[in-house]
Amino acid sequence: MISEHEHPGALVVLANFVSPLAVDLREESVLRQWSEQAPRKLWLMRPGDVVITPVPFNDPFRRYVFDRLGIPDGSVTVITVPDTPHLPMAEALAAHGLLEPLRALVRERPGARLLPTALDEASVALAADLGVPVAPYEHGVPGPGVLQRVADLNTKSGFRGIAGDLGLRLPTGRVCTGAELTRVTRELLAAHERLVVKPDRSAGGHGMHFVARDDPAPHPAPPPDSRWVVEEYVDHTRAVSAQGYVTAARVEVTYDGEMRMSGGSFAGYRSPLDGVSGTARRELAHWTRALGRHLAAGGYRGPYSLDAVCTEDDVLYALECNVRRTATTTAQAMVTRLVPTGGAVPAWSTGTMAAVSPLSFDTALARLGEAGLDFRPGDTEGVLLYADCPPDGRGWRYAALARDHTRLTELEVRLAASLGHEAL
């Protein structure tokens, strides 16, 4: 469950993957790709809730989720906002005449609250227009100062600007403009054999690339006024993260894990974190709480994460933070909601598994059942189809639950065999 479920009022879940908080809105292709993950938000729903999504939900997936959650089909209202280039999703509602129907739904739900994926200016303006608080704020909406801090910390430069004061270890690096990028890269390559070049505002590894000393200059050159962070590449054994949560009363680390990466991009997760020393894991938690206290002091409330890498010698280097709901928050909420009441939270993982040929949702689910993997209410382990039928019918997003990491691996191997392919 998510802590926002502790409040009795309905949630209006805004799946605003199209937000300037994570990436420039001109990056239409990546925003469209991220939006395809919106169906996972169904795992957060309770009867009476409303979900605003950039993509429609297929009926078989909707019925599947509600069956696993044990809630009646039709008890959740879905509003689909058509793809609207260059507009934050919260603004696109008005552009498509959907604002008044949403107002009517909210009037029918006293005590409703808005739960955005990204806390951007458009989502806060929407909450103010609807006359509802932004969850988990108890009253009203966060002010401009909070929004500015959130926007700043969702940049690589903003994170680097506060990390030193918080005692976080960082890779050597510099912030620069596109006009300065070639020179800064050349100067850092004189001291480091390999670098990571990152757009200042980006998520999931989008736009990041690696540069070595003998590589040619990038072509074409980026816009001269764009912003970049250039860092030494830290040779590491694991990419790790911890998720924190801030309320008015406390800062806590809710879970940690290892990020699965593919070419520098996020490709899945495995929790809890293992394979690192207790010292490294405690340091990650300590850093995450320090970041949370900084956010709390500025008035932020809600989830955030801290990403880092761990070297072979168990030395941590912090890379960035994400002050929003991330790719793992819904999965963790789903897992804690589905495990038997009173049971320990199991080990869990997410990823994408490729089928050898396109499958319908019902066929993919049948494959899970034939392999003995289909998670049912009351089970303690199994596999769930996490985010609807993929557009190509092949790249299936899944979540697996098991008693430990060894068993998780066994389930993933069996899942690959059931789909006739290997993990992506």
C-alpha positions as CSV (number, residue, x, y, z in Angstrom):
1,M,0.0,0.0,0.0
2,I,1.0,3.6,-0.3
3,S,0.8,6.0,2.7
4,E,-1.7,8.1,0.8
5,H,-4.2,5.2,1.3
6,E,-4.2,5.9,5.0
7,H,-6.5,8.8,4.3
8,P,-10.2,7.9,3.7
9,G,-10.9,10.3,0.8
10,A,-10.7,9.3,-2.8
11,L,-7.5,9.7,-4.8
12,V,-7.4,11.4,-8.2
13,V,-4.3,9.8,-9.6
14,L,-2.7,12.0,-12.2
15,A,-0.3,9.8,-14.3
16,N,1.5,12.9,-15.6
17,F,4.5,11.2,-17.3
18,V,4.3,14.2,-19.7
19,S,5.9,16.8,-17.4
20,P,8.7,19.3,-17.7
21,L,10.0,18.1,-14.4
22,A,11.7,15.1,-15.9
23,V,12.6,16.1,-19.5
24,D,12.0,18.9,-22.0
25,L,8.5,18.6,-23.4
26,R,9.9,18.7,-26.9
27,E,11.3,15.2,-26.4
28,E,8.0,13.7,-27.7
29,S,9.2,10.2,-28.5
30,V,10.6,9.5,-25.0
31,L,7.5,11.1,-23.3
32,R,5.3,8.8,-25.4
33,Q,7.4,5.8,-24.5
34,W,7.2,6.7,-20.8
35,S,3.4,7.2,-21.1
36,E,3.0,3.6,-22.2
37,Q,3.8,2.7,-18.6
38,A,0.7,4.6,-17.2
39,P,-1.5,1.4,-16.9
40,R,0.6,0.4,-13.9
41,K,-1.1,3.1,-11.9
42,L,-4.2,0.8,-11.8
43,W,-2.4,-1.1,-9.0
44,L,-2.8,1.9,-6.8
45,M,-6.6,2.2,-7.2
46,R,-9.4,1.7,-4.6
47,P,-13.1,1.8,-5.3
48,G,-14.2,5.4,-5.8
49,D,-10.8,6.6,-7.0
50,V,-10.2,8.4,-10.3
51,V,-7.2,7.8,-12.6
52,I,-6.1,10.3,-15.3
53,T,-4.0,8.5,-17.9
54,P,-2.3,9.5,-21.2
55,V,-3.0,6.1,-22.7
56,P,-6.2,3.9,-22.6
57,F,-6.2,0.7,-20.6
58,N,-7.1,-2.5,-22.3
59,D,-10.1,-4.3,-20.9
60,P,-8.3,-7.6,-20.2
61,F,-5.6,-5.8,-18.2
62,R,-8.1,-3.8,-16.2
63,R,-10.1,-6.9,-15.3
64,Y,-6.9,-8.7,-14.4
65,V,-5.7,-6.0,-12.0
66,F,-9.1,-5.5,-10.3
67,D,-9.4,-9.3,-9.9
68,R,-5.9,-9.5,-8.2
69,L,-6.7,-6.5,-6.0
70,G,-10.2,-7.8,-5.1
71,I,-12.1,-4.7,-6.1
72,P,-15.2,-4.5,-8.3
73,D,-14.7,-3.9,-12.0
74,G,-16.2,-0.5,-12.8
75,S,-15.5,0.9,-9.3
76,V,-12.7,3.1,-10.6
77,T,-13.2,6.0,-13.0
78,V,-10.7,6.3,-15.9
79,I,-10.1,9.6,-17.8
80,T,-7.9,9.3,-20.9
81,V,-6.2,12.4,-22.1
82,P,-5.2,12.3,-25.8
83,D,-1.5,12.8,-26.7
84,T,-0.9,16.5,-26.7
85,P,2.6,17.6,-27.9
86,H,4.4,20.2,-25.8
87,L,1.7,20.5,-23.1
88,P,2.0,19.2,-19.5
89,M,-0.6,16.5,-19.0
90,A,-2.4,18.6,-16.3
91,E,-2.9,21.4,-18.9
92,A,-3.9,19.0,-21.6
93,L,-7.1,18.2,-19.7
94,A,-8.5,21.7,-20.4
95,A,-7.3,21.5,-24.1
96,H,-9.5,18.5,-24.6
97,G,-12.6,19.7,-22.7
98,L,-12.0,17.2,-19.9
99,L,-11.7,19.7,-17.0
100,E,-15.4,20.2,-16.3
101,P,-16.1,16.4,-16.2
102,L,-13.2,16.1,-13.8
103,R,-14.6,18.9,-11.6
104,A,-18.0,17.0,-11.5
105,L,-16.3,13.8,-10.4
106,V,-14.4,15.7,-7.6
107,R,-17.7,17.3,-6.4
108,E,-19.1,13.8,-6.0
109,R,-16.1,12.8,-3.8
110,P,-15.8,15.0,-0.7
111,G,-12.3,14.8,0.7
112,A,-10.7,13.8,-2.6
113,R,-7.0,14.6,-3.1
114,L,-4.8,14.8,-6.2
115,L,-1.9,12.4,-6.4
116,P,0.4,13.4,-9.3
117,T,3.4,11.3,-10.5
118,A,5.4,14.5,-10.9
119,L,4.9,17.5,-8.6
120,D,5.0,20.2,-11.3
121,E,3.4,23.6,-11.6
122,A,0.6,22.4,-13.9
123,S,-0.4,19.6,-11.5
124,V,-0.5,22.0,-8.5
125,A,-2.5,24.5,-10.6
126,L,-5.0,21.7,-11.4
127,A,-5.4,20.8,-7.8
128,A,-6.0,24.5,-6.9
129,D,-8.6,24.7,-9.7
130,L,-10.4,21.6,-8.4
131,G,-10.2,22.8,-4.9
132,V,-8.5,19.7,-3.6
133,P,-5.2,19.2,-1.7
134,V,-2.2,17.6,-3.3
135,A,-1.5,14.3,-1.6
136,P,0.2,13.8,0.8
137,Y,-0.1,17.5,1.9
138,E,-2.8,17.6,4.5
139,H,-4.1,21.0,3.5
140,G,-4.0,22.9,0.3
141,V,-1.1,22.8,-2.2
142,P,2.6,23.3,-2.0
143,G,3.8,26.9,-2.6
144,P,6.1,28.3,-5.3
145,G,9.2,27.8,-3.2
146,V,8.6,24.1,-2.8
147,L,7.9,23.7,-6.5
148,Q,11.1,25.5,-7.4
149,R,13.1,23.3,-5.0
150,V,11.6,20.2,-6.5
151,A,12.3,21.4,-10.1
152,D,15.9,22.2,-9.1
153,L,16.6,18.9,-7.5
154,N,15.3,17.0,-10.4
155,T,18.3,18.3,-12.4
156,K,21.7,16.8,-12.2
157,S,23.3,20.2,-11.4
158,G,20.8,21.0,-8.7
159,F,21.6,17.7,-7.0
160,R,25.3,18.3,-7.2
161,G,24.8,21.7,-5.8
162,I,23.5,20.4,-2.4
163,A,25.1,16.9,-2.3
164,G,28.4,18.2,-0.8
165,D,26.7,20.0,2.0
166,L,24.8,16.8,2.8
167,G,28.0,14.8,3.0
168,L,27.4,12.7,-0.1
169,R,30.4,11.4,-2.1
170,L,30.2,12.4,-5.7
171,P,32.2,11.6,-8.9
172,T,34.4,14.4,-10.1
173,G,32.4,16.5,-12.5
174,R,31.4,19.9,-13.9
175,V,28.2,21.6,-15.0
176,C,28.4,23.4,-18.4
177,T,26.4,24.7,-21.3
178,G,26.2,23.1,-24.7
179,A,28.6,25.8,-26.0
180,E,31.1,24.7,-23.4
181,L,30.6,20.9,-23.6
182,T,33.4,20.0,-26.0
183,R,36.0,22.0,-24.0
184,V,34.8,20.8,-20.6
185,T,34.8,17.2,-21.9
186,R,38.3,17.5,-23.3
187,E,39.6,19.0,-20.0
188,L,38.1,16.2,-17.9
189,L,39.4,13.5,-20.2
190,A,42.9,14.7,-19.5
191,A,42.4,13.4,-16.0
192,H,39.9,10.6,-16.5
193,E,39.9,7.9,-19.1
194,R,36.2,7.7,-19.4
195,L,33.3,10.2,-18.7
196,V,29.6,10.2,-18.4
197,V,27.8,13.1,-20.2
198,K,24.3,13.8,-19.0
199,P,21.6,16.3,-20.0
200,D,21.0,18.4,-16.9
201,R,17.2,17.6,-16.9
202,S,16.5,14.0,-17.8
203,A,15.3,10.8,-16.3
204,G,15.8,7.0,-16.7
205,G,19.1,7.5,-18.5
206,H,17.6,9.3,-21.5
207,G,20.2,11.3,-23.4
208,M,23.1,10.1,-21.3
209,H,26.2,8.8,-23.2
210,F,29.7,7.7,-22.4
211,V,32.9,9.3,-23.8
212,A,36.4,7.8,-23.8
213,R,39.7,9.6,-24.7
214,D,39.9,8.3,-28.3
215,D,36.2,9.0,-29.2
216,P,35.5,11.6,-31.9
217,A,33.7,14.8,-31.0
218,P,29.9,14.5,-30.8
219,H,28.0,15.4,-33.9
220,P,25.8,17.3,-34.2
221,A,26.8,19.7,-31.3
222,P,24.0,20.3,-28.8
223,P,22.2,23.7,-28.6
224,P,24.6,26.2,-27.1
225,D,22.2,27.2,-24.3
226,S,21.5,23.6,-23.3
227,R,22.8,22.5,-19.9
228,W,24.9,19.4,-19.2
229,V,26.8,17.6,-16.4
230,V,30.1,15.9,-17.3
231,E,31.4,13.4,-14.7
232,E,34.1,10.9,-14.4
233,Y,32.9,7.3,-15.1
234,V,33.0,5.4,-11.8
235,D,33.8,1.7,-12.5
236,H,31.2,-0.1,-10.4
237,T,29.7,-3.5,-9.7
238,R,26.1,-2.3,-8.9
239,A,23.8,0.6,-9.6
240,V,21.7,1.0,-6.4
241,S,19.0,3.3,-5.1
242,A,17.0,3.9,-1.9
243,Q,13.5,5.3,-1.7
244,G,12.6,7.8,1.0
245,Y,9.4,9.4,2.2
246,V,8.9,12.8,3.9
247,T,6.0,13.7,6.1
248,A,5.5,16.6,8.4
249,A,6.5,14.4,11.3
250,R,9.3,12.1,9.9
251,V,11.8,11.2,7.2
252,E,12.1,7.5,6.5
253,V,13.8,5.1,4.1
254,T,11.0,2.9,2.8
255,Y,13.0,0.4,0.7
256,D,16.2,-0.1,-1.3
257,G,17.4,-2.2,-4.1
258,E,19.6,-2.7,-7.2
259,M,18.7,-1.0,-10.5
260,R,19.0,-3.0,-13.6
261,M,20.6,-0.9,-16.3
262,S,20.9,-1.3,-20.1
263,G,23.3,1.1,-21.8
264,G,23.0,3.5,-18.9
265,S,19.1,3.4,-19.0
266,F,16.9,2.0,-16.2
267,A,15.6,-1.4,-17.1
268,G,14.3,-2.9,-13.9
269,Y,14.8,-3.2,-10.2
270,R,15.4,-5.8,-7.5
271,S,14.6,-5.3,-3.8
272,P,15.8,-5.4,-1.1
273,L,19.4,-4.5,-1.8
274,D,21.9,-7.4,-1.4
275,G,25.4,-8.1,-2.6
276,V,26.9,-5.0,-1.0
277,S,28.4,-4.7,2.5
278,G,26.4,-3.7,5.5
279,T,28.5,-0.6,5.7
280,A,27.6,0.5,2.1
281,R,24.0,-0.2,2.6
282,R,23.9,1.8,5.9
283,E,25.7,4.7,4.2
284,L,23.1,4.7,1.4
285,A,20.3,4.9,4.0
286,H,22.2,7.6,5.9
287,W,22.5,9.7,2.7
288,T,18.9,9.1,1.8
289,R,17.7,10.4,5.2
290,A,20.0,13.4,4.9
291,L,18.4,14.2,1.6
292,G,15.0,13.8,3.1
293,R,15.7,16.2,5.9
294,H,16.8,18.7,3.4
295,L,13.6,18.3,1.5
296,A,11.5,18.4,4.6
297,A,13.2,21.7,5.7
298,G,12.1,23.2,2.4
299,G,8.5,22.1,2.8
300,Y,8.4,19.1,0.5
301,R,6.2,16.1,1.4
302,G,6.1,12.8,-0.4
303,P,8.4,10.2,-2.0
304,Y,11.9,10.7,-3.4
305,S,14.8,8.5,-4.3
306,L,18.6,8.6,-4.3
307,D,20.6,6.8,-7.0
308,A,24.2,5.7,-6.6
309,V,26.8,3.3,-7.8
310,C,28.9,0.9,-5.6
311,T,32.4,0.0,-6.6
312,E,34.1,-3.4,-6.2
313,D,35.6,-2.0,-2.9
314,D,32.1,-1.2,-1.6
315,V,32.6,2.6,-2.0
316,L,29.4,4.5,-2.8
317,Y,29.2,7.4,-5.2
318,A,25.9,9.4,-5.4
319,L,24.7,10.3,-8.9
320,E,21.3,12.0,-8.7
321,C,18.0,12.2,-6.9
322,N,14.4,12.0,-8.1
323,V,12.0,14.1,-6.2
324,R,8.8,12.5,-7.5
325,R,7.1,9.1,-7.8
326,T,9.6,6.9,-9.6
327,A,9.5,3.7,-11.7
328,T,9.7,1.6,-8.5
329,T,7.2,3.3,-6.2
330,T,4.1,1.7,-7.7
331,A,5.7,-1.7,-7.8
332,Q,6.6,-1.6,-4.2
333,A,3.1,-0.4,-3.3
334,M,1.6,-3.2,-5.3
335,V,3.8,-5.8,-3.6
336,T,3.0,-4.7,-0.1
337,R,-0.7,-4.5,-1.0
338,L,-0.8,-8.1,-2.4
339,V,1.1,-10.0,0.2
340,P,-1.0,-11.7,2.9
341,T,-1.8,-9.4,5.8
342,G,0.8,-9.5,8.5
343,G,3.3,-11.2,6.3
344,A,6.9,-10.0,5.8
345,V,7.4,-8.0,2.6
346,P,8.9,-10.5,0.1
347,A,11.8,-9.9,-2.2
348,W,10.6,-8.5,-5.5
349,S,11.8,-7.5,-8.9
350,T,10.6,-5.7,-12.0
351,G,11.9,-5.9,-15.6
352,T,10.9,-6.6,-19.2
353,M,10.8,-10.0,-20.7
354,A,10.6,-10.6,-24.4
355,A,8.3,-13.1,-26.0
356,V,9.6,-14.8,-29.1
357,S,6.5,-13.8,-31.0
358,P,3.7,-11.2,-30.3
359,L,1.1,-12.3,-27.7
360,S,-2.3,-11.0,-26.6
361,F,-2.7,-10.2,-23.0
362,D,-4.9,-13.3,-22.4
363,T,-2.4,-15.5,-24.1
364,A,0.5,-14.1,-22.1
365,L,-1.5,-14.7,-18.9
366,A,-2.3,-18.2,-20.0
367,R,1.4,-18.9,-20.4
368,L,2.0,-17.8,-16.8
369,G,-0.7,-20.1,-15.6
370,E,0.7,-23.1,-17.6
371,A,4.1,-22.4,-16.1
372,G,2.7,-22.2,-12.5
373,L,3.8,-18.6,-12.2
374,D,0.5,-16.7,-12.2
375,F,0.2,-14.8,-8.9
376,R,-3.2,-15.1,-7.3
377,P,-4.6,-13.4,-4.1
378,G,-3.2,-15.1,-1.1
379,D,-0.1,-16.4,-2.8
380,T,3.3,-15.7,-1.4
381,E,5.2,-15.9,-4.7
382,G,4.6,-15.6,-8.4
383,V,4.7,-13.3,-11.4
384,L,2.4,-10.4,-12.3
385,L,1.9,-8.7,-15.7
386,Y,2.6,-5.2,-14.5
387,A,1.7,-2.7,-17.2
388,D,-0.8,-3.9,-19.8
389,C,-0.1,-5.4,-23.2
390,P,2.9,-3.9,-24.9
391,P,2.3,-2.2,-28.2
392,D,4.4,-4.8,-30.1
393,G,3.0,-7.7,-28.1
394,R,6.5,-8.8,-27.2
395,G,8.2,-6.7,-24.5
396,W,6.2,-7.7,-21.4
397,R,6.8,-5.7,-18.2
398,Y,6.5,-7.9,-15.2
399,A,6.9,-8.0,-11.4
400,A,8.0,-11.1,-9.5
401,L,7.6,-11.8,-5.8
402,A,9.4,-14.5,-3.8
403,R,10.9,-15.3,-0.4
404,D,14.4,-14.4,-1.4
405,H,16.6,-13.4,-4.3
406,T,17.6,-16.9,-5.3
407,R,13.9,-17.8,-5.7
408,L,13.3,-14.6,-7.6
409,T,16.0,-15.6,-10.1
410,E,14.3,-19.0,-10.5
411,L,11.0,-17.4,-11.2
412,E,12.5,-15.1,-13.8
413,V,14.2,-18.0,-15.6
414,R,10.9,-19.9,-15.7
415,L,9.1,-16.7,-17.0
416,A,11.7,-16.4,-19.8
417,A,11.0,-20.1,-20.7
418,S,7.3,-19.6,-20.7
419,L,7.6,-16.7,-23.2
420,G,10.2,-18.5,-25.3
421,H,12.9,-15.8,-24.9
422,E,15.4,-14.3,-22.6
423,A,15.3,-11.2,-20.3
424,L,15.9,-7.9,-22.0
